[in-house]
Amino acid sequence: MLPTKTRYTLNPSFSHLVGVAVILVSLCLGIGRRVVFDWFDPLHCNALISRGSWLDSDKKIWQPDGCMLHQYNPETAGKCLGGRQTIFIGDSVTRRLFYQFAHLLDPSLPTAPKEDGLKHANHSLHATSGALVSFFWDPFLNSSHTFDIVSKGIASQNQSTYGSKQPALLTLGGGLWNLRYSDLSGGLPAWEANIESLAQSLPSKGSSDNIVFLPVEEIIPSKLSPDRAKTMHSSDIDAMNSDLYHRIYSSHTVVNSKTNLPIALPLVFNGMLDPSYTQDGIHFADSLVRTQANILLNLHCNEKLPSHFPMDATCCRSYPSPRLLQLTSIMVLVVVGVYQLWASRPEDRSFTSWCSAIESSPLFVMGVAILLIFLADRTGLWLKEQKLFSAWTFGFLCLVSLGAGVLTLKTSDKDLGFLNREQTDEWKGWMQVAILIYHYLGASKVSGIYNPIRVLVAAYLFMSGYGHATFYLKKADFGFLRVAQVLVRLNLLTVILAYTMNTDYLSYYFAPLVSLWYMIMYVTLAAGSRFNDRTPLLVGKILISAALVTLFFHTLWPLETLFEILARIFRIQWSAKEWAFRVKLDLWIVYVGIFAALAVIKIQELHLTESARWPMVQKAAIVLSALIMTWFFVFEVTQESKFTYNYWHPYISCLPVLAFVVLRNANATLRAANSQLFAFIGRCSLETFIIQYHLWLAADTKGVLLVLPGTQWRPLNFIITSIMFVYISNQVAHATGTLVTTVCGQKPKATALPTTSSEAHSSQNSVQPRRWVDRLADGAASPHQASFYKLWEKPVETNYVTKLAVICGAMWMLNLLWSTS
């Protein structure tokens, strides 16, 4: 049998080889697709109206080929159309589209004509945004009024009200009446001649911002009435659509690579129809027609959406050009990184030597990672599509991940101790895998999944509180160097992405949240630190801190005032209401972690584990924990919605967290075992949480990234992007650790205090590099036990305060210049 340490060992260069190969292949695929397939449709406007499929069996999520739809609401649609007019001309099919379009603009508007016998009449609806939506009944599309609108753009008699005669959107649809009443209309020849006349009457500059010719709608012959079935045939409809396509596309250029389509023929509308969603074979359910109306809004409005994150609409929309400062930030990082790699180039030009050189060039790693992230989520290099939740897929991915974690299980020959480093790495790892799957599938709308995921976030904060409190209560080292190291480690990647991706620091959520709680906990323990050895005073101090923090975030005005000051001085625009909501969700779990650390320290000091009653207490705790876990899952599943659960979460999240800690450490065998795969993910969990926003997920977490074009290739895309994502996250984690040491320096090694009895015998032989969380309670003690009043005492390593001051000053200047650029 192989020794434990080498059982799962691979060639160190193998992971680099796989990761680099996948990245290069993905880049080649992206560039090749852009050159070959996207040359004539770079904005995917034709894809929006020509190709797509339903992602779900309920026909709720329509996926255009290779791009993301924006789901318009009254606010965004109203901003796009303003007070202008939208015109629909045609038959009853077009009329249904008209009503659903108007309903998207204003939910208070009707979705069908009144039952007053005036169905075959004109209708006008006024939205609360000021937009006017008009429908003109002309099933043959041959009236003089129709030709006037098409040729002259006459939209409204009241030009002073709607500002312009030219409508924002003109939609024409017909054809079925030509078949139904062929004797009166002249049949197909008359219809073809009329379409030709309409196409020829279009002015060169267009009578509308966008003109849409609806395809003749496909029918469901088995559901037609006998009278309709006599004259309506699918073969005739196919011929009419083919003729419509050739006449319109030969008369006018349809694709404009720089703006939306001037003339569009959304043939995809027929591909959206499903026989089970119609009763008469012609008119389909409102839900399908509403999606068609949303496609029209995407066609007309996407290019008018604000050019800032989240970039959740990629159909018929160009990416904004990066700001000068944004582009400069990326280029400086890349150029400096390349220079660093060149300076450390190996004499031996083997692949292994280059891998070592790259690992010793953190700026190069960071620069390449940021460049790839920018290309992935701020350009059209790779495709983006919408998320799709499937309970079966969620369960399958969780089981596969669990199986992989079990297969990489490693057991030590000794008890590693309570909440040992390997165990916390594993804990972070499997929680991060669950969170990643949750985000990838868009499971946030499912209360039964959302609720446990919220507990996992609380568990992260619990570990942060436990680890930092253990360090400070054991070491009493409140020097500023450690504060700088922790905060730089937590925020370096997030701050870089905020500038290079032109996003908001708080939008990354986790790093700001952990940083906030670290500072709260640090101030709590550092204030009056000389009394920390007096348990009653320490407990009272922690409770006072919890009360003050609770009051601060429940009374919103202090936070609003703080954010207003930041906005005036640093040009930082943050939402106090949103941030207070985020903090209040996990308002007390960090304090539970602090109390847990205090309890473990006191148990060790008082040798309570040696008591004869300890086994009985341990068994009782295990039974109680199992009951709590059972209760929690029953409780969270039975909640009416995730909003109902959110009310209870701050009060009960500590229960399943503490129960898991007890069960996971129930005996020496469990404490000695850990999953290497989950521990690996746990060591780069911060990076995976942040980088997923743009690489793996897409559109600032709103969609998923596709390297291979085609919705049918999603499983393969999942594998490819996962390899690239995990590899880059791991490399960035190592690079960030090195950069933290570069910026903040490192104090001389001293005898480290172990967190467990088992670590006391092995800590002196440990040569592993410091990490931000897994070393929380096992750091190097400084030569001076600095107090709260000696934060700025100069450490052994020099000028890290100067470096941080320069970095903060540069960020301030960037913020000031950013607001004016």
C-alpha positions in Angstrom: 0.0 0.0 0.0 1.3 3.5 -0.9 2.1 5.9 1.9 -0.6 8.3 2.8 1.3 11.3 1.6 1.9 10.0 -1.9 -1.4 8.1 -2.5 -2.9 10.9 -4.6 0.2 12.7 -5.8 0.5 13.7 -9.4 3.2 15.3 -11.4 3.2 18.9 -10.4 3.4 20.0 -14.1 0.3 17.9 -15.1 -2.2 20.4 -13.6 -0.4 23.3 -15.4 -0.3 21.4 -18.7 -4.1 20.6 -18.5 -5.0 24.1 -17.4 -2.9 26.0 -20.0 -4.0 23.6 -22.7 -7.7 24.2 -22.0 -7.2 28.0 -21.9 -5.3 28.0 -25.2 -7.9 25.7 -26.9 -10.7 27.9 -25.5 -9.1 31.1 -26.9 -8.6 29.5 -30.3 -12.3 28.4 -30.3 -13.5 31.8 -29.3 -11.3 33.6 -31.9 -12.2 31.1 -34.6 -16.0 31.5 -33.9 -15.7 35.3 -34.0 -13.9 35.3 -37.3 -15.9 32.5 -39.1 -19.4 32.5 -37.7 -19.9 36.0 -36.1 -18.4 38.0 -38.9 -21.8 38.9 -40.4 -23.7 38.9 -37.1 -21.3 40.2 -34.4 -24.1 41.4 -32.1 -26.2 38.3 -32.5 -29.2 40.2 -33.8 -29.9 37.6 -36.5 -29.5 34.9 -33.9 -32.1 36.7 -31.7 -34.7 36.5 -34.4 -33.7 33.4 -36.3 -32.4 30.7 -33.9 -33.2 29.6 -30.4 -34.8 26.9 -28.3 -36.8 26.5 -25.1 -34.5 25.6 -22.2 -37.3 24.2 -20.0 -40.3 22.0 -20.6 -42.6 24.6 -19.2 -41.7 27.0 -22.1 -40.7 29.8 -19.7 -37.1 30.3 -20.6 -36.4 31.0 -24.3 -32.7 30.8 -25.2 -31.5 32.6 -28.4 -28.6 30.9 -30.0 -25.4 32.2 -28.2 -26.7 35.3 -26.4 -28.7 36.4 -23.4 -32.2 38.0 -23.4 -33.0 40.8 -21.1 -36.2 40.4 -19.3 -37.9 43.8 -19.6 -40.1 45.3 -17.0 -42.2 48.5 -17.0 -39.4 50.6 -15.8 -36.7 49.5 -18.3 -39.1 49.3 -21.2 -40.5 52.7 -20.4 -37.1 54.2 -20.3 -36.3 52.8 -23.7 -39.5 53.9 -25.5 -40.0 57.1 -23.5 -43.1 58.9 -24.8 -42.9 57.6 -28.3 -45.5 55.5 -30.2 -45.3 51.8 -31.0 -47.5 50.6 -33.9 -48.9 47.1 -34.6 -50.8 46.5 -37.9 -52.3 43.2 -38.8 -54.7 40.4 -37.9 -55.8 38.7 -34.7 -52.4 37.1 -34.2 -50.7 40.5 -34.3 -53.4 41.9 -32.0 -52.5 39.3 -29.3 -48.8 40.4 -29.7 -49.9 44.0 -29.4 -51.7 43.4 -26.1 -48.9 41.4 -24.5 -46.4 44.1 -25.6 -48.5 46.8 -24.0 -48.9 44.6 -20.9 -45.1 44.4 -20.5 -45.0 48.2 -20.6 -47.8 48.5 -18.0 -49.2 45.5 -16.2 -52.4 47.4 -15.5 -53.3 47.4 -19.2 -55.6 44.7 -20.6 -54.3 41.6 -22.3 -57.2 41.1 -24.6 -59.9 43.2 -26.3 -63.2 43.8 -24.6 -66.1 41.4 -25.3 -68.1 44.2 -27.0 -68.1 42.8 -30.6 -65.4 45.3 -31.7 -62.5 42.8 -32.0 -61.9 43.8 -35.6 -61.2 47.4 -34.7 -58.3 49.7 -33.9 -57.0 50.0 -30.4 -54.8 52.4 -28.5 -53.3 51.9 -25.0 -51.4 54.5 -23.0 -48.7 53.2 -20.6 -47.9 55.0 -17.4 -44.5 55.7 -18.8 -46.1 57.9 -21.4 -45.6 55.5 -24.3 -48.5 55.0 -26.7 -49.1 51.5 -28.1 -51.5 51.4 -31.1 -53.0 48.6 -33.1 -54.6 49.0 -36.5 -56.8 46.2 -37.8 -55.7 45.3 -41.4 -55.4 41.5 -41.8 -54.5 41.8 -45.5 -52.0 44.6 -44.9 -53.3 46.4 -48.0 -55.1 49.5 -46.7 -54.0 53.0 -47.7 -53.5 53.8 -44.0 -51.0 50.9 -43.7 -49.1 52.1 -46.7 -49.1 55.7 -45.4 -47.5 54.5 -42.1 -45.0 52.2 -43.9 -43.9 54.9 -46.4 -44.3 58.1 -44.5 -44.0 57.0 -40.8 -47.2 58.7 -39.8 -47.6 57.5 -36.2 -49.9 59.8 -34.4 -52.2 62.7 -35.2 -50.9 64.4 -32.0 -47.3 65.1 -32.9 -46.9 67.6 -30.0 -47.7 64.8 -27.5 -45.5 62.1 -28.9 -42.7 64.3 -30.2 -42.0 62.6 -33.5 -44.1 61.3 -36.3 -41.7 58.4 -36.7 -42.7 55.5 -34.3 -40.1 53.7 -32.2 -41.2 50.3 -33.5 -43.5 49.3 -36.4 -44.7 45.7 -36.5 -46.7 44.2 -39.4 -48.2 40.8 -39.4 -50.8 39.0 -41.6 -51.2 36.3 -44.1 -53.7 33.9 -42.5 -56.7 35.8 -43.7 -55.3 35.6 -47.2 -55.6 31.8 -46.9 -58.8 31.8 -44.9 -60.6 34.1 -47.4 -58.7 33.3 -50.5 -61.7 33.9 -52.7 -62.0 37.5 -51.5 -58.3 38.3 -51.1 -56.9 36.8 -54.3 -55.0 34.1 -52.4 -51.2 33.7 -52.5 -50.6 35.7 -55.7 -52.3 38.8 -54.3 -50.5 38.4 -51.0 -47.1 38.1 -52.7 -47.8 41.2 -54.8 -48.9 43.1 -51.7 -45.7 42.2 -49.8 -43.6 43.3 -52.7 -45.4 46.7 -52.7 -44.9 47.1 -49.0 -41.2 46.3 -49.3 -40.8 48.7 -52.2 -42.7 51.5 -50.3 -40.2 51.5 -47.5 -38.2 54.8 -47.6 -34.4 54.6 -47.7 -34.1 56.1 -44.2 -36.8 54.0 -42.7 -40.2 55.0 -41.4 -39.4 53.7 -37.9 -36.4 53.0 -35.7 -37.2 49.3 -36.2 -39.6 47.7 -38.7 -40.7 44.1 -38.0 -42.5 41.9 -40.5 -44.0 39.0 -38.6 -43.8 35.6 -40.3 -47.1 34.0 -41.2 -47.8 32.0 -38.1 -47.6 28.3 -38.2 -50.9 26.5 -37.6 -51.7 23.3 -35.8 -53.9 21.5 -38.4 -55.4 19.0 -35.9 -56.9 21.7 -33.8 -58.3 23.9 -36.6 -62.0 24.2 -37.1 -63.4 22.4 -40.2 -63.9 25.7 -42.0 -60.4 26.9 -41.4 -58.9 23.5 -42.2 -60.3 23.7 -45.7 -58.3 26.6 -46.7 -55.4 26.9 -44.3 -52.5 24.5 -45.1 -49.0 24.3 -43.6 -47.4 24.0 -47.0 -48.9 27.3 -48.1 -47.6 29.0 -44.9 -44.1 27.7 -45.6 -44.2 29.0 -49.1 -45.5 32.4 -47.9 -42.7 32.7 -45.3 -40.1 31.7 -47.8 -41.4 34.3 -50.2 -41.5 36.9 -47.4 -37.9 36.1 -46.5 -36.6 36.6 -50.0 -38.6 39.7 -50.8 -37.7 41.6 -47.7 -34.1 40.5 -47.5 -33.4 41.2 -51.2 -35.0 44.7 -50.9 -33.2 46.0 -47.9 -30.1 45.2 -45.9 -31.2 43.4 -42.7 -28.0 43.1 -40.8 -26.2 46.2 -39.5 -23.2 45.3 -37.4 -23.1 48.6 -35.5 -26.8 49.1 -34.7 -30.0 47.1 -34.3 -31.7 45.6 -37.4 -33.5 48.3 -39.5 -35.9 45.5 -40.8 -36.4 42.3 -39.0 -38.2 39.1 -39.9 -38.4 37.0 -36.6 -38.8 33.6 -38.1 -38.0 32.3 -34.7 -41.5 33.2 -33.5 -42.8 30.0 -35.3 -40.1 27.9 -33.6 -41.4 29.0 -30.3 -44.9 27.6 -30.9 -46.0 24.4 -29.2 -49.2 22.4 -30.0 -50.1 22.1 -26.4 -50.3 25.8 -25.9 -53.2 26.5 -28.3 -56.9 25.5 -28.4 -57.9 26.6 -31.8 -54.7 25.9 -33.7 -54.0 29.6 -34.4 -53.9 31.6 -31.2 -51.4 30.6 -28.7 -51.1 31.0 -24.9 -50.3 34.5 -23.5 -47.1 33.2 -22.0 -45.6 32.3 -25.4 -46.8 35.6 -27.0 -45.4 37.5 -24.0 -41.9 36.0 -24.7 -42.3 37.1 -28.3 -43.1 40.6 -27.2 -40.0 40.6 -25.0 -37.9 39.6 -28.0 -39.2 42.7 -29.8 -38.1 44.8 -26.9 -34.7 43.2 -26.9 -34.4 43.9 -30.6 -35.3 47.5 -30.2 -34.0 48.4 -26.7 -30.9 46.4 -25.8 -28.5 48.9 -27.4 -30.1 51.6 -25.3 -29.6 49.8 -22.0 -27.1 51.5 -19.6 -23.5 50.7 -20.5 -22.5 49.5 -17.0 -22.7 46.3 -15.1 -24.5 44.0 -14.9 -24.2 43.3 -18.6 -27.1 40.9 -18.6 -28.2 41.4 -22.2 -25.9 40.3 -25.0 -28.4 39.9 -27.9 -28.3 42.7 -30.3 -26.1 44.8 -28.0 -22.5 45.9 -28.3 -20.2 45.9 -25.4 -19.2 49.4 -24.3 -15.7 50.5 -25.0 -13.6 50.3 -21.9 -12.8 53.5 -20.1 -9.3 54.9 -20.6 -8.4 54.3 -16.9 -10.0 50.9 -17.0 -8.0 49.9 -20.1 -4.8 51.5 -18.7 -5.2 49.5 -15.5 -5.4 46.2 -17.4 -2.5 47.1 -19.7 -0.2 48.2 -16.8 -0.9 45.0 -15.0 -0.3 42.8 -18.0 2.9 44.7 -19.1 4.4 44.7 -15.6 3.5 41.0 -15.3 5.2 40.1 -18.6 8.3 42.1 -17.5 8.4 40.2 -14.2 8.2 36.9 -16.0 10.9 37.9 -18.5 13.1 39.0 -15.6 12.7 35.6 -13.9 12.9 33.5 -17.1 14.7 30.2 -16.6 17.9 29.2 -18.2 16.5 25.7 -18.7 13.6 26.3 -21.1 11.7 23.1 -20.2 8.0 23.3 -19.5 8.6 22.5 -15.8 11.1 25.3 -15.5 8.6 27.8 -17.1 5.9 26.6 -14.7 8.2 27.4 -11.8 9.0 30.8 -13.3 5.3 31.6 -13.7 4.6 30.6 -10.1 7.4 33.0 -9.0 5.9 35.8 -11.1 2.6 36.7 -9.3 2.1 39.9 -11.3 2.2 37.9 -14.5 -0.3 35.4 -13.2 -2.6 38.2 -11.9 -2.2 40.1 -15.2 -3.1 37.1 -17.4 -6.0 36.2 -15.2 -7.5 39.7 -15.3 -7.0 39.8 -19.0 -8.8 36.5 -19.5 -11.6 37.6 -17.1 -12.0 40.8 -19.1 -12.1 39.0 -22.4 -14.7 36.5 -21.0 -17.2 39.0 -19.6 -16.6 42.3 -21.3 -16.1 41.2 -24.9 -17.9 38.8 -27.3 -14.9 36.4 -27.3 -17.0 33.7 -25.7 -20.8 33.3 -25.7 -23.1 33.8 -22.8 -26.5 32.1 -22.3 -29.1 32.1 -19.6 -29.1 29.8 -16.6 -31.5 26.9 -16.3 -32.4 25.3 -13.0 -33.0 21.6 -13.0 -33.5 19.7 -9.7 -32.1 16.5 -11.3 -29.0 18.4 -12.5 -28.5 20.0 -9.2 -28.8 16.6 -7.4 -26.5 14.9 -10.0 -23.8 17.5 -9.7 -23.9 17.4 -5.9 -23.7 13.6 -5.9 -20.8 13.6 -8.4 -18.9 16.2 -6.3 -19.6 14.2 -3.1 -18.3 11.1 -4.8 -15.1 12.8 -6.0 -14.6 14.1 -2.5 -15.0 10.7 -0.9 -12.6 9.1 -3.5 -9.9 11.6 -2.4 -10.4 10.9 1.3 -7.2 10.8 3.3 -6.9 9.5 6.8 -4.1 10.5 9.2 -2.6 8.1 11.7 -3.3 10.6 14.6 -6.0 12.8 15.9 -5.6 16.1 14.2 -7.7 17.9 16.7 -10.9 19.9 16.9 -11.6 22.1 13.8 -8.1 21.4 12.6 -6.6 23.2 9.5 -7.2 20.3 7.1 -10.8 20.0 8.3 -11.6 23.7 7.9 -10.0 23.6 4.4 -12.3 20.7 3.5 -15.3 22.4 5.1 -14.7 25.6 3.0 -14.2 23.4 -0.1 -17.4 21.4 -0.1 -19.4 24.4 0.9 -17.8 26.4 -2.0 -18.6 23.5 -4.4 -22.3 23.6 -3.3 -22.4 27.4 -3.7 -20.9 27.2 -7.2 -23.4 24.6 -8.3 -26.2 26.7 -6.8 -25.0 29.8 -8.7 -24.4 28.0 -12.0 -27.9 26.6 -12.1 -29.6 29.7 -10.8 -31.2 27.9 -7.9 -31.8 31.1 -5.8 -35.5 31.0 -6.6 -35.9 27.6 -5.0 -36.5 28.2 -1.3 -35.5 24.7 -0.3 -32.0 25.2 -1.8 -31.6 28.9 -1.1 -32.1 28.4 2.7 -29.3 25.9 3.3 -26.9 27.9 1.0 -27.5 30.9 3.3 -26.4 28.7 6.2 -23.2 27.9 4.2 -22.4 31.6 3.9 -23.0 31.9 7.7 -20.7 29.0 8.2 -17.9 30.9 6.4 -18.4 33.8 8.7 -18.5 31.5 11.7 -15.1 30.1 10.7 -13.7 33.6 10.2 -14.9 34.6 13.7 -13.6 31.4 15.2 -10.2 31.5 13.6 -9.4 35.1 14.1 -10.7 35.1 17.7 -8.5 32.0 18.4 -5.5 33.8 17.1 -6.1 37.1 19.0 -7.1 35.4 22.3 -4.1 33.1 22.3 -1.5 35.5 20.9 -2.8 38.9 22.1 -0.9 40.3 19.1 -2.9 43.3 17.8 -0.2 44.8 15.7 -1.2 46.6 12.5 0.8 44.2 10.3 -1.5 41.4 10.7 -4.5 43.6 10.0 -2.9 44.8 6.8 -2.1 41.2 5.8 -5.6 40.0 6.3 -7.3 42.9 4.6 -5.0 43.0 1.6 -5.4 39.2 1.2 -9.2 39.5 1.4 -9.5 42.5 -0.9 -6.7 42.5 -3.4 -8.5 40.6 -6.2 -11.8 42.2 -5.5 -10.4 45.8 -5.7 -8.5 44.9 -8.9 -11.6 43.5 -10.5 -13.7 46.6 -9.4 -11.4 48.8 -11.5 -10.6 46.5 -14.4 -14.2 45.3 -14.9 -15.7 48.7 -14.1 -17.9 47.2 -11.4 -18.8 48.0 -7.8 -16.6 46.7 -4.9 -19.7 45.8 -2.8 -21.2 43.8 -5.7 -18.7 41.1 -4.9 -20.3 40.8 -1.5 -18.3 38.1 0.2 -14.9 39.9 0.5 -16.4 43.1 1.7 -18.6 41.2 4.2 -15.7 39.2 5.6 -13.5 42.3 5.8 -16.2 44.2 7.7 -16.7 41.5 10.2 -12.9 41.0 10.6 -12.6 44.7 11.5 -15.5 44.6 13.9 -14.1 41.6 15.6 -10.6 43.1 15.7 -11.8 46.3 17.3 -13.9 44.4 19.7 -11.0 42.2 21.0 -8.3 44.9 20.7 -10.2 47.5 22.7 -9.1 46.9 26.3 -7.2 43.8 25.2 -5.3 43.7 28.6 -8.6 42.5 30.1 -9.1 39.7 27.6 -7.9 37.1 30.2 -10.8 38.0 32.4 -13.6 36.0 31.0 -16.6 38.0 32.4 -15.2 41.3 31.1 -14.4 39.7 27.7 -17.9 38.3 27.4 -19.4 41.7 28.4 -17.3 43.4 25.8 -18.4 41.0 23.1 -22.0 41.5 24.0 -21.7 45.3 24.0 -20.1 45.1 20.5 -23.0 42.9 19.3 -25.5 45.4 20.6 -23.8 48.4 19.1 -23.4 46.7 15.7 -27.1 45.6 15.8 -28.2 49.2 16.6 -25.9 50.6 13.8 -27.3 48.5 11.0 -30.9 48.5 12.2 -30.9 52.3 12.4 -30.1 53.0 8.8 -29.2 56.7 9.0 -25.7 56.2 10.5 -24.8 53.9 7.6 -26.3 56.3 5.0 -24.3 59.2 6.5 -21.1 57.1 6.3 -21.8 56.3 2.7 -22.6 59.9 1.9 -19.2 60.9 3.3 -17.5 58.2 1.3 -19.3 59.4 -1.8 -18.2 63.0 -1.3 -14.6 62.3 -0.4 -13.8 59.1 -2.4 -16.5 59.2 -5.1 -17.8 55.8 -3.9 -21.4 55.2 -4.7 -22.8 52.4 -2.5 -26.3 51.6 -1.4 -26.7 51.7 2.3 -30.0 49.9 2.2 -28.7 47.0 0.2 -25.5 46.7 2.3 -27.5 46.8 5.6 -29.7 44.0 4.3 -26.6 41.9 3.5 -25.1 42.5 6.9 -28.2 41.9 8.9 -28.8 38.5 7.3 -25.8 37.2 9.3 -25.8 39.7 12.1 -24.7 37.5 15.0 -23.0 34.4 13.5 -19.5 36.0 13.8 -20.1 36.6 17.5 -21.1 32.9 17.8 -17.7 32.0 16.3 -15.9 34.3 18.8 -17.8 32.6 21.7 -17.0 29.2 20.2 -13.3 30.1 20.1 -13.5 31.3 23.7 -15.2 28.1 24.8 -12.7 25.8 23.1 -9.8 27.8 24.7 -11.3 27.5 28.1 -12.0 23.8 27.7 -8.4 23.3 26.9 -7.2 25.5 29.7 -9.4 23.8 32.3 -8.7 20.3 30.9 -12.4 19.5 30.8 -11.9 16.8 28.2 -10.1 14.8 30.9 -13.1 14.9 33.2 -15.0 11.6 33.8 -18.2 13.3 32.7 -16.8 14.5 29.4 -17.8 11.3 27.4 -21.4 11.7 28.6 -21.4 15.4 27.6 -19.9 14.5 24.3 -22.6 11.9 23.5 -25.4 14.3 24.6 -24.0 16.9 22.3 -23.9 14.5 19.4 -27.5 13.4 19.9 -28.6 17.0 20.3 -26.8 18.1 17.2 -28.4 15.3 15.1 -31.8 16.4 16.3 -31.0 20.0 15.5 -29.9 19.2 12.0 -33.1 17.1 11.4 -35.2 19.9 12.8 -33.5 22.6 10.7 -34.0 20.8 7.4 -37.7 20.1 8.2 -38.1 23.8 9.2 -36.4 25.3 6.2 -38.3 23.1 3.7 -41.7 24.0 5.2 -41.1 27.8 5.0 -43.5 29.5 2.6 -40.7 31.3 0.7 -37.1 32.3 1.0 -38.2 35.7 2.2 -40.0 34.1 5.1 -36.9 32.1 5.9 -34.7 35.3 5.7 -36.6 36.7 8.7 -35.6 33.7 10.9 -32.1 33.2 9.5 -30.1 35.6 11.7 -31.6 33.9 14.8 -31.2 30.2 13.8 -28.3 30.0 11.4 -25.9 29.3 14.3 -27.8 26.1 15.2 -27.0 24.0 12.1 -23.5 25.4 12.0 -22.7 24.4 15.6 -24.4 21.1 15.1 -22.3 20.3 12.0 -19.1 21.3 14.0 -20.1 18.8 16.7 -20.9 16.0 14.4 -17.9 16.5 12.2 -15.6 16.3 15.3 -17.6 13.6 17.0 -14.6 11.2 17.4 -10.9 10.9 16.6 -11.5 9.0 13.4 -13.6 11.8 11.9 -11.1 14.4 13.0 -8.3 12.4 11.3 -10.0 12.1 7.9 -10.4 14.8 5.3 -11.0 15.1 1.6 -8.1 16.2 -0.4 -10.3 17.5 -3.3 -12.5 19.6 -1.1 -9.4 20.9 0.9 -7.9 21.9 -2.5 -11.0 23.9 -3.4 -11.1 25.3 0.1 -7.6 26.8 -0.2 -8.7 28.9 -3.1 -12.4 29.3 -2.1 -12.0 33.1 -1.9 -10.8 33.3 -5.5 -13.4 30.8 -6.8 -16.2 32.9 -5.1 -15.0 36.1 -6.7 -13.8 34.9 -10.2 -17.0 33.0 -10.8 -18.7 36.3 -11.3 -17.1 36.7 -14.7 -15.3 33.5 -15.7 -17.5 30.3 -15.5 -20.6 32.3 -14.9 -21.0 35.3 -17.2 -22.8 38.6 -17.5 -21.8 39.5 -13.9 -23.3 36.2 -12.6 -26.6 36.6 -14.6 -25.7 33.9 -17.2 -23.2 31.1 -17.9 -20.2 31.1 -20.2 -20.1 29.0 -23.4 -16.8 28.2 -25.1 -18.3 25.9 -27.6 -21.2 27.5 -29.5 -24.6 25.7 -29.2 -27.0 25.2 -26.3 -26.8 21.5 -26.9 -23.1 21.5 -25.9 -23.8 22.8 -22.4 -22.5 19.7 -20.5 -19.2 19.8 -22.4 -19.0 23.6 -21.9 -19.5 23.0 -18.2 -16.5 20.7 -18.1 -14.2 23.0 -20.2 -15.1 26.2 -18.3 -14.8 24.4 -14.9 -11.3 23.3 -15.6 -10.3 26.8 -16.8 -12.0 28.4 -13.9 -10.5 26.2 -11.1 -7.0 26.4 -12.6 -7.1 30.2 -12.8 -8.6 30.5 -9.3 -5.9 28.3 -7.8 -3.1 30.2 -9.6 -4.5 33.6 -8.5 -4.8 32.3 -4.9 -1.0 31.5 -4.9 -0.2 34.8 -6.7 -2.3 36.8 -4.2 -0.5 35.2 -1.2 2.8 36.2 -2.7 1.7 39.7 -3.5 0.5 40.1 0.1 3.9 39.2 1.3 5.5 41.6 -1.2 3.2 44.5 -0.1 3.1 43.8 3.7 6.2 41.9 4.3 6.5 39.1 6.9 7.7 39.1 10.5 10.5 36.8 11.6 9.3 33.3 12.4 8.9 32.6 16.1 7.5 29.6 17.9 3.9 29.3 16.7 1.2 28.4 19.1 -0.7 25.3 17.7 -4.5 25.3 17.6 -4.7 21.6 18.6 -2.7 19.3 20.8 -1.7 17.2 17.8 -0.3 20.3 16.0 2.0 21.0 19.0 4.3 18.2 17.9 4.3 19.0 14.2 4.1 22.7 13.9 7.9 23.2 14.2 8.5 21.0 11.2 5.8 22.8 9.1 7.2 24.7 6.1 3.9 25.4 4.4 3.2 29.0 3.2 0.9 31.2 5.2 -2.7 31.5 4.0 -5.4 33.9 4.9 -7.8 31.7 6.8 -6.2 28.3 7.3 -3.4 30.0 9.3 -5.7 32.2 11.3 -4.9 30.6 14.6 -1.4 29.5 13.8 0.5 32.7 12.9 3.9 33.9 13.9 4.1 35.8 17.1 5.7 39.2 16.8 8.7 40.1 19.0 6.6 42.6 20.8 3.1 41.9 22.1 1.6 45.1 20.7 -1.4 46.6 22.3 -4.4 48.4 20.8 -2.5 51.7 21.3 0.5 50.6 19.4 -1.1 49.8 16.0 1.4 51.9 14.1 4.5 50.6 16.0 7.1 50.1 13.3 7.5 46.3 12.7 10.8 44.5 11.9 9.9 44.6 8.2 10.0 48.2 7.0 7.8 50.5 4.9 4.7 48.3 4.4 2.7 51.2 5.8 4.2 53.5 3.2 3.3 51.0 0.5 -0.3 50.7 1.7 -0.6 54.5 1.9 0.6 54.8 -1.7 -1.8 52.1 -2.9 -4.7 53.8 -1.0 -3.7 57.2 -2.5 -3.6 55.7 -6.0 -7.1 54.2 -5.5 -8.4 57.6 -4.3 -7.0 59.3 -7.4 -8.5 56.6 -9.6 -11.9 57.2 -8.0 -11.7 60.9 -8.6 -10.6 60.5 -12.2 -13.0 57.7 -12.8 -16.1 59.8 -12.1 -14.9 62.4 -14.7 -13.7 60.0 -17.4 
